[in-house]
Amino acid sequence: MSNDPVVAIVGVTGAVGAEFIATMDRRYFRVGKLKALASARSAGKTVAFRGKQVVIEELTEHAFGGVDIALFSAGGSISRKYAPIAVRAGAVVVDNSSAFRMDPNVPLVIPEINAGRIRDHRGIIANPNCAAITALVPLWPIHRQNRIKRVIIATYQAASGAGAAAMDELVESTRASLERRSYQQKVLPHPYAFNLFSHNTAIDPDTGYNDEETKVIQETRKIFEDDKIAVGVTCVRVPVLRAHCEAITFECERPISEDDVRAILAGAPGVKIVDDRAKNYFPMPIDASGQDDVLVGRIRKDLSDPSGHSISMFVAADQLLKGAALNAIQIAELLPQRAMA
């Protein structure tokens, strides 16, 4: 792979696609040429990249010639069809969908946790679920020092997780509500303005868990390489534009204190502590939006566990950045050095 790779973005017109471009620019990611790929209806339009207009090309089976890195964020069905085609053309795919995450032959990577898995790829590397990333970046350094046996998570997930159309629906429905106008939602199953509801993925009739919750459970075990860790999760969509929040309670094998957690997280990559009890100031979506780090606060003993093994905390992270585009670009940044290792 050259020092200046040819990079293709599949789904360039979407919310994550836009963040791919902005994140590459902000992090000075070296790009020899950018190929902007989208559906036929967007072909011929342009996107701005480093002072130039790049013409969007239609995504076809012949679109990956000469591509070194292909960043996918266009949904699972597109990834399942086109990612293998990109690999056969010689590209390394970093895929933001759920298509390959649980494939045992595909690394599922959060660079702060398991960057070494990148070298195991066979052409495709999976970006984890955004809710999983938000929880696991701060949990991992704790797990390394004092194994986490059990974790309970409640998520507060932003519109951005459902794409640009859902973000628009939140804005428009809120405007309509404030103006006392009726509004018929088209993207999400329930009214979004001033409302929240169970995550809009299919619910397993046997377990009662939705797909998002199942992803968090399975991906936690795969990334931590720990099939015994117990994970309970409830995923909820809230009327926030682009940053997910999560309430997390975890139980360790040995006793652990608030001070222990703060000391571990103070030096953890990708984490910023926001924990001011005096001012009642803790992680918020408004502060996490546009930030690379996962914000962590409300670090406190779980008073329901008298053994002293459990801690509760609250976290927030930009779903479009660390939850998607940033994590993928961090993986791509490691590809050349992994290839040469």
Summary of the structure (lengths in Angstrom):
residues: 341
radius of gyration: 20.2
end to end distance: 12.4
largest distance: 62.9
contacts: 1156
relative contact order: 0.15
helix: 35%
strand: 26%
